[in-house]
Each structure stands twice: as structure tokens, then as C-alpha cells.
Amino acid sequence: MSVMVARKKVVRKWEKLPGRNTFCCDGRIMMARQKGIFYLTLFLILGTCALFFAFECRYLAVQLSPAIPVFAAVLFLFAMATLLRTSFSDPGVIPRALPDEAAFIEMEIEATNGTVPQGQRPPPRIKNFQINNQIVKLKYCYTCKIFRPPRASHCSICDNCVERFDHHCPWVGNCVGKRNYRYFYLFILSLSLLTIYIFTFNIVYVALKSLKIGFLNTLKETPGTYPSTSLTVLTVLEVLICFFTLWSVVGLTGFHTFLVALNQTTNEDIKGSWTGKNRVQNPYSHGNIVKNCCEVLCGPLPPSVLDRRGILQQEESTAQEGLCPRGPGTQEPPATQGPRQAEESSMKQQDGSIPLPSAVPALPLSDAEMPEEKQRTPGEVPVPSPDAGRAEH
């Protein structure tokens, strides 16, 4: 006996999304697949801050002020929060066109451009769009099958079109776009302040130790327990890490501060979209540094259009064969029943008791109820059956 069992498997939309991204925590965390440099970023920040809090902060809190480790902890927590917010969020990925939408766009393009003869290059797929009395070109993405919105671009690493695409940053393991640019900027700004802070107080630490026992004796100290000896070798290592980090992080912060003041992206700056030979003015700039900064850093954050945790239900039917075991109370299905048996069985189902057999003999059937071969012709006398005679005696 075969039994068909229908099972519904709940599938989230992030499991079917195209592109080269990885998802964690049931689609709540979205990152690029290349995360090796992101782990290096975590290691450098956590390692340097751990050494600073473990050794230098205790000495500086006693000798100078207890506010030194407190302010360092605030900078560290803020930098880590903005880093994780940048790395784990949707940068503004634009969904790809559905097959019906892609076919409609293709028909629209063919109707606009006409038939292209063989051997000739088809015209570029571009739409003109006006923003603040400025003509902006919307380019067609052959991968996503859409006309990209203004300032959007296709990331070759994540294989997605990102709205207001700035760049792909391997240090945070994600693209930087419209939905996480402000957190990226706050991350590099807080990391610059943290690096300067640790670098400065490491030098102060070495200077205070040198005033007491001399610079050469400070460098000759062997690692041991605090406060008899100090880990000066590790302090020098921290100074070197912060020194080389300063040039890159502080320089990057200054560059993005310049871009925020102009309301411009890294992608537009590299391509020379607003500073090229045409000298086209930036239609997105308000002409005021304060307004540009407020729009980029304090403007409303648009919601994600991916709906990563939306539900897609897929129904799967599986057949299972086997005999159903009969218990002591189960009965075989009844055969074809007559009118009286059907009535008795219905009485049994209604009151739950077994009906007793009726002592009233069965009434003879009429001509309409009898089978065709037993029906009487008109004028025929009914012949009594021998069973009826025995019942009378």
C-alpha cells in the first residue's frame, strides 16, 4: 500500500540569490567570499589594543590619569562596532531582473535601436536621465539585465550591481555602497584616532620609563611581571605597527573626507566623471560642504531591497510503500452493502452500539426495485416462495 506524503521545505531568499556573497545567521549577515584580509584587520586591531590595555594602560593610569584607558576603550569599541556594521551589512545590492523583466527590456531595446545589420557593432545600451538640469547616462548591465540607477556600478568581485558604488574594500570584506558608506567612513575615522592615540601614549610610556632608568636600560629590560619589569619589546612592536598604519589609515581618512565634502564617490573620482576634460559639474553636489556632509553622513538610510530573509516555499511529494498494521480494534473495509446493512452501519456509527438483527421479514421489492431479469410482465400473478410459507406456519 503506497502513501503519498507532502512535505513543505521552507527556503529563504538569500539561499537563491545570485552573486558571489556569503551569508550567515540565516541571512542576517552578508559579506563577500574573500574574507582573508578582513580577518587580518581584526587580528591587527585586537592584538594591538590587547597589548596596549594589558601593559601600557595600567602604568599610564597610575602615573598620569585613569581617564587614559577609558578614552581608549571608547575609541576601540566604536571602531569595532562600525567595522562590523560595515562588513556584515548589505551595501545596497540591486536585485537582478526576472526572466520576464529581462525579456521585456530586450524587446524595448530592440524596438528603440532597430535591427542591426550583420557585421556592424550594435549601439551602446544607454538611457539619458536628467538630474538637476544635468544629463546623466544610465548604462545597461549585461549580467544583471537592468539599466543601472545613477551612480550604481557592477562589482566584479561580488558580482552584483551596488547602488552608489564607492569601491570594494578587502580590509572590511565587503563592498562599500549607499547603505554602509557612512559606517565605513566612521570606521576609518575612529581607527585613525585610535591609532594616533595608541602611538602617542606608547611614546609617552617609553619616555616616562627612560626618565627613571634611562633609555638604554628601558630597552634592555626583559619581559616579566608588572610592575618590576615591563614588556618594552612589545611596546616597540606596537609603535612600529601604529607608525606604518598611520600613513595608510590617516591618508585614507583624509581622502574620503575630501570626497564627502564634494558629495563624490571613489569610483567617480577614479573615472574622472566630474573632473575630466568635459568639466561637467557634479549634479549631486549642493555647492555647500555642510550640506554635502549632512546628506552623506546624516541622511536617511534606505532599506535593503533584497529581502534576504523572505520565505520561498517549495513543496516536495514523496511516496512511501508499506502495509498498515492492523490493531485488535481495526476491521477490514466492508464489501458492497445493501440498504439495510448501510442503515445498520449508520446506526452503529451514530450511537456507538451494535444494532440487533431485525425480526421483521424483508418486504418484497417492487417492480422498480427488482432487477431487470426478475421484473414481472403486466398480468402475471406473483408466485409465493417456499420460505414465505414456512414463515407463516
C-alpha positions in Angstrom: 0.0 0.0 0.0 1.6 3.3 -1.1 1.1 6.5 0.8 1.9 9.9 -0.7 3.4 12.3 1.9 3.7 16.0 1.0 6.5 17.9 2.8 7.0 21.7 2.6 10.6 22.8 2.9 11.0 26.5 3.9 13.6 28.2 1.8 14.9 31.7 2.4 15.5 34.1 -0.5 19.2 34.5 0.5 19.8 30.9 -0.4 18.8 31.5 -4.0 20.4 34.9 -4.5 22.9 35.1 -7.4 26.3 36.7 -6.9 29.4 35.8 -5.0 28.4 36.6 -1.4 28.4 34.5 1.8 25.5 34.7 4.3 25.5 33.8 8.0 22.9 33.7 10.8 20.1 32.8 8.4 20.8 35.6 6.0 21.2 38.4 8.6 25.0 38.7 7.9 26.1 39.4 4.3 29.8 39.5 3.2 32.0 38.9 0.3 33.5 35.5 -0.2 37.1 36.8 0.1 37.4 37.4 3.8 41.1 36.6 4.5 42.2 40.3 4.7 39.2 41.1 6.9 40.4 38.5 9.4 43.9 40.2 9.2 42.2 43.5 10.0 40.6 42.0 13.1 43.8 40.5 14.2 45.8 43.7 13.9 43.2 45.8 15.8 42.5 43.3 18.5 46.2 42.4 19.0 47.5 45.9 19.2 44.7 47.1 21.6 45.1 44.0 23.8 48.8 44.7 24.3 48.1 48.4 25.0 45.4 47.6 27.5 47.4 44.8 29.2 50.6 46.7 29.8 50.9 50.4 29.0 47.4 51.4 30.1 48.0 50.2 33.7 51.2 52.1 34.0 49.8 55.3 32.4 46.7 55.2 34.6 48.8 55.2 37.7 51.4 57.7 36.6 49.2 60.2 34.6 45.4 59.7 34.7 42.9 56.9 34.9 41.0 58.6 32.0 43.6 57.3 29.5 42.3 53.7 29.4 38.7 54.8 29.5 39.0 57.0 26.4 41.0 54.3 24.6 38.2 51.8 25.4 35.6 54.1 23.9 37.6 54.5 20.7 38.2 50.8 20.5 34.5 49.8 20.9 33.4 52.5 18.5 35.9 51.4 15.8 34.9 47.7 16.2 31.2 48.5 16.1 31.5 50.4 12.8 33.8 47.8 11.3 31.3 45.0 11.9 28.4 47.2 10.8 30.3 47.9 7.5 31.3 44.3 7.0 28.1 42.5 7.8 25.5 44.7 6.1 24.0 44.9 2.6 25.9 47.7 0.8 23.0 48.4 -1.4 22.8 45.4 -3.8 20.3 45.8 -6.6 18.3 42.7 -7.4 18.7 41.2 -10.9 15.9 41.3 -13.4 13.5 38.4 -13.5 13.2 36.5 -16.8 10.0 38.3 -17.8 11.5 41.7 -17.0 14.7 40.9 -18.9 12.8 39.8 -21.9 10.7 43.0 -21.8 13.8 45.1 -21.6 15.4 43.3 -24.5 12.2 43.9 -26.6 12.3 47.6 -25.6 15.9 47.9 -26.6 15.3 46.2 -30.0 12.3 48.4 -30.7 14.4 51.5 -29.9 17.6 50.6 -31.8 16.0 48.7 -34.6 17.6 45.7 -36.4 21.4 45.9 -36.6 22.9 44.5 -39.8 25.4 41.7 -39.6 29.0 42.8 -39.2 28.1 46.1 -37.5 28.5 46.8 -33.9 25.2 47.4 -32.0 24.8 50.8 -30.5 25.6 51.1 -26.7 22.7 50.4 -24.4 22.4 53.8 -22.7 19.5 55.8 -21.4 19.7 59.5 -20.7 18.4 60.8 -17.4 18.2 64.4 -16.2 19.2 65.3 -12.6 19.4 69.0 -11.6 19.3 70.1 -15.2 22.3 67.8 -15.9 22.1 64.8 -18.3 23.3 61.6 -16.7 23.7 58.3 -18.6 22.2 55.1 -17.3 24.2 52.1 -18.5 22.9 48.7 -19.1 24.3 45.8 -17.1 24.6 42.6 -19.2 25.0 40.5 -16.1 22.0 41.8 -14.0 19.9 42.6 -17.2 18.9 46.0 -15.9 19.6 49.6 -16.5 21.7 50.6 -13.5 20.4 53.6 -11.4 22.6 56.8 -11.3 25.9 56.3 -9.5 25.5 52.5 -9.4 28.2 50.1 -10.7 28.8 46.4 -11.0 31.3 45.0 -8.6 33.4 42.3 -10.4 34.4 40.7 -7.0 30.9 40.3 -5.5 29.3 40.0 -9.0 26.5 42.4 -8.0 25.3 45.9 -9.0 25.6 48.2 -6.0 23.7 51.4 -5.6 26.0 54.5 -5.2 29.0 52.2 -5.5 32.2 53.6 -3.9 34.6 50.7 -4.0 35.2 47.1 -2.9 37.3 47.1 0.3 39.1 43.9 1.1 40.0 45.2 4.6 36.4 45.1 5.6 35.5 42.1 3.4 32.6 43.8 1.7 31.6 46.4 -0.9 31.2 50.0 0.2 28.0 51.5 -1.2 25.0 53.6 -0.3 23.8 51.6 2.7 27.2 51.2 4.5 29.4 54.1 3.3 28.7 56.2 6.4 29.8 53.4 8.7 32.9 52.8 6.6 33.8 56.5 6.9 33.2 56.5 10.7 35.3 53.3 11.0 38.4 54.7 9.3 38.0 58.0 11.2 37.8 56.3 14.6 40.6 53.9 13.6 42.8 56.8 12.7 42.1 58.5 16.1 42.7 55.2 17.9 46.0 54.6 16.1 47.2 58.1 16.9 46.1 57.7 20.5 48.0 54.4 21.0 51.0 55.6 19.1 51.2 58.8 21.2 50.9 57.1 24.6 53.3 54.3 23.7 55.9 57.0 23.1 54.9 58.7 26.4 55.3 55.3 28.1 58.8 54.8 26.8 59.7 58.4 27.7 58.5 58.1 31.3 60.4 54.9 31.7 63.5 56.4 30.2 63.4 59.4 32.7 63.5 56.9 35.6 66.1 54.3 34.4 67.4 55.7 31.1 66.5 54.9 27.6 69.1 52.2 27.1 68.2 50.4 30.3 64.5 50.6 29.3 65.3 48.8 26.0 67.3 46.2 27.9 64.5 45.3 30.2 63.4 41.7 29.9 59.7 40.7 29.9 58.4 39.8 33.3 55.7 40.6 35.8 54.4 44.1 36.3 55.5 46.5 37.8 59.0 45.3 38.4 59.8 45.0 34.7 57.8 45.8 31.5 57.4 44.4 28.1 59.3 47.1 26.3 59.9 44.9 23.3 56.2 44.6 22.8 55.8 48.3 23.2 58.3 48.9 20.4 56.4 46.5 18.3 53.2 48.4 18.9 54.9 51.7 18.0 56.1 50.2 14.7 52.6 48.8 13.8 51.0 52.1 14.6 53.7 54.1 12.7 53.1 52.2 9.5 49.3 52.1 10.0 49.2 55.9 10.4 50.3 56.7 6.9 47.7 54.5 5.2 44.7 54.9 7.6 45.1 58.6 8.2 45.7 59.3 4.5 42.6 57.2 3.6 40.5 59.2 6.1 41.7 62.5 4.6 40.9 61.3 1.1 37.3 60.2 2.0 36.8 63.5 3.9 37.6 65.3 0.7 35.1 63.1 -1.2 32.4 63.6 1.4 32.8 67.4 1.2 32.2 67.2 -2.5 29.5 64.5 -2.4 31.5 62.3 -4.7 32.4 58.6 -4.7 35.8 56.9 -5.2 34.5 55.3 -8.4 33.6 58.7 -9.8 36.9 60.2 -8.7 38.9 57.4 -10.4 37.0 57.6 -13.6 37.1 61.4 -13.6 33.3 61.7 -14.1 33.1 65.3 -12.9 36.7 66.5 -13.3 37.6 65.2 -16.7 38.1 67.0 -20.0 34.4 67.9 -20.3 34.4 69.7 -17.0 30.9 68.5 -16.2 29.7 69.8 -12.9 28.6 67.3 -10.3 24.8 67.2 -10.3 24.7 65.6 -6.8 26.7 68.3 -5.0 24.8 71.0 -3.2 27.6 73.5 -3.5 28.0 73.6 0.3 30.3 71.4 2.3 28.0 71.3 5.3 25.0 70.2 3.2 27.1 67.6 1.4 28.4 66.1 4.7 24.9 66.1 6.2 23.5 64.3 3.1 26.2 61.6 3.0 26.6 61.0 6.8 23.3 62.0 8.3 20.7 61.4 5.6 18.0 58.7 5.8 19.3 55.2 5.3 17.3 53.4 2.6 16.1 49.9 3.4 17.5 46.8 1.7 15.7 45.8 -1.4 17.0 42.2 -1.4 14.5 40.9 1.3 17.2 38.3 2.2 15.0 36.6 4.8 11.9 36.4 2.7 10.3 32.9 2.5 10.2 30.8 -0.6 8.1 27.6 -0.1 8.9 24.5 -2.1 6.6 21.5 -1.9 8.1 18.1 -2.2 6.0 14.9 -2.6 7.5 11.6 -1.6 5.9 8.1 -1.9 6.2 5.6 0.9 5.2 1.9 0.4 4.3 -0.4 3.2 1.5 -2.3 4.9 -0.5 -0.6 7.5 -0.5 -2.7 10.7 -4.0 -3.6 12.0 -4.7 -3.4 15.7 -7.1 -5.5 17.6 -9.9 -3.0 17.1 -9.5 -2.4 13.4 -11.8 -4.1 10.9 -11.5 -4.8 7.2 -13.3 -2.4 4.9 -16.9 -3.7 4.3 -17.9 -5.0 0.9 -20.8 -3.6 -1.1 -23.7 -3.2 1.3 -27.4 -3.3 0.7 -29.8 -0.7 2.0 -30.4 -2.5 5.4 -26.7 -3.0 6.0 -26.0 0.6 5.2 -28.7 1.7 7.6 -27.4 -0.6 10.4 -23.9 0.6 9.9 -25.0 4.2 10.1 -26.9 3.5 13.3 -23.8 1.9 14.7 -21.7 5.0 13.8 -24.2 7.4 15.4 -24.9 5.8 18.8 -21.8 3.6 19.0 -23.8 0.4 19.8 -24.1 -2.8 17.7 -27.6 -3.0 16.2 -29.6 -6.2 16.8 -30.9 -8.1 13.8 -34.5 -7.2 13.0 -37.2 -9.9 13.4 -39.4 -8.4 10.8 -39.1 -10.2 7.5 -38.0 -8.3 4.5 -40.7 -6.8 2.4 -40.9 -7.8 -1.2 -39.4 -5.4 -3.6 -41.5 -3.5 -6.1 -41.0 -3.9 -9.8 -39.0 -0.7 -10.0 -36.6 -2.0 -7.3 -36.2 -5.6 -8.7 -33.5 -6.5 -11.2 -34.4 -6.3 -14.8 -34.5 -10.1 -15.4 -36.8 -10.6 -12.4 -39.4 -8.0 -13.1 -43.0 -9.3 -13.9 -44.8 -8.6 -17.0 -48.3 -7.0 -16.7 -50.9 -9.5 -15.7 -48.5 -12.0 -14.2 -49.5 -13.5 -10.8 -46.8 -13.4 -8.2 -45.7 -16.9 -7.1 -45.1 -17.2 -3.3 -41.8 -18.5 -2.3 -41.4 -21.6 -0.1 -39.6 -19.6 2.6 -42.7 -17.4 2.9 -44.9 -20.5 3.6 -42.6 -21.8 6.3 -42.6 -18.4 8.0 -46.5 -18.5 8.1 -46.5 -21.9 9.7 
